[in-house]
Amino acid sequence: MTDKEHTLLLASIAQDFYLSKLPISDIMKKYDLSRYLITKYLDEALARGIVDINIHTDYARNAKLEKQLSQALNIKHLYILREPVNPSKRQGVLTSFAAHQVQAAIAQSHVVGLSWGKRSLLSWMPLAARKPMT
């Protein structure tokens, strides 16, 4: 298989998986490839820039620095946010991100103690999530 044919195969598999939402088992049958090769080719398509995944959020994280510090300091949940494009939104972005992380962490809890500087973290949580909290 030439490099051009391989690139076309990577693109086809990626389109079937990401855009057409075909399960890997169907892609395996379609291309007569193992599950291992399908996942390997999906990773290769991403690494070669054939696939580009964009995540649109109100904040950007620094995954590389998060990983380095998490390993160096042995911290399981560590998040580093990049400076927002508009510095005046810094506090809102930080507080909103923290509220979502805390909300996810305490979703199954019955008793929660929380302190947060001058501003209440609860005000940034959706109403349904804060009904049982005060």
N, C-alpha and C positions, 0 to 999 in steps of 0.2 A: 504494500500500500504506500503510495507516495505521500509526501507531507501535505500536499493540497487535499488529497482524498481523506487523510486523517483529520485535518482541520474541518472539512465538511462533515465528517462523522461526528466530531465533537460538537459542532454547531447543531446538528440534527438531534442528537441525543439531548442536548441542553434545551432546545426548543420543545421537544416532547415532554421533558420533565418540568421545566419552569413555566412555560407558557401554556402548553396543552394539559398540564397537570396529570399526565399519565403516570400510573404507579410504576415503580421500578420493575415489578414482575412483568408488566406488559411491555416495557422497553426491552427487557431481557429477551422476550419472545420475538419481538419485532426485529431486533438486530442479531439474534442468536448469540448473545454474549452473557457472561456470568454476572451476578450481582456485583462481585468484586470489580470487574472491569467497568461496569456502568458507573459505579461511584468513583472509581479512579478517573474515568474520562470526564465526569462532571467536575471533579476537583481540578483536573488539568485545564478544562475549558475556563474555569475561573482564574487559575494562575496565569494562563496565557492571554487573558483579557478578552476572550471570546464572549464570556459572560461578564456582565457588570451589574452588581447588585447595589442599589441605592436605598438607604433607609432614611426616610424623612421624619425628623423629630424637631422639637424645639431646642434641642441641645445636641452637642457633639461630644463624644467621649474620646479619650486618648487610650485606646486599647493596649498599645505597646507599653506605655508607661505603667498602666494598671497591672499588666502581667508581671513586669519587672519588679515593681514594688510589692505586689502580692506574694511573689515568690521570696523576695529578700526579707520581708517582714513577717511572712507566714500568716497572712490575713486572708481569710476565705472570701469575704465580700468587700471589695475595695473599688471605688469608682472615682475617676478623675475626669472632670468636665473641662472641655476647652472653653476659652473665653468666647462669649457670644459676639456675633458681628456687631450688635448694638450694645455697647457697655451699659446703657441705662436699663437693660433688661436682665442684667446679671443676677440681682436678688430674686426676681421672679422665676427665672430659669432654675436657679439653684434650689429654691424652696419647692418648686413644683416637682423637680426630679426627686428630691429627698422625700416628699410626701408620697410619691408613687412607690418608692423603694420601701418605705416604712409600711405603707398600706399592704404591699405584697407580703412583707415579713410577718405582719401581725394578723393576717386574714383569718387564721385558725386559732388565734389566742383568745382567752377569756378575760385576762387581766393584763393591762398594759400601763406602764409608767413611762412618761415622756416629758422631756424638757427641751425647749428650743428658744434660746435667746429672747429677743424682744417681741417676736411675732409668733402667733400660734400656727403650728404646722397643720392643725386640723382644718384651718380655713382654706387650705389648698387641696384638700381631699374632696372627692365627690360626695354629695350629701348622703347617698346610700351607704357609703363606707364609714361615715362618722356617726350615724344614728345611735349605735350602742355606746359611743364614746363621748366623754365630756372633757 
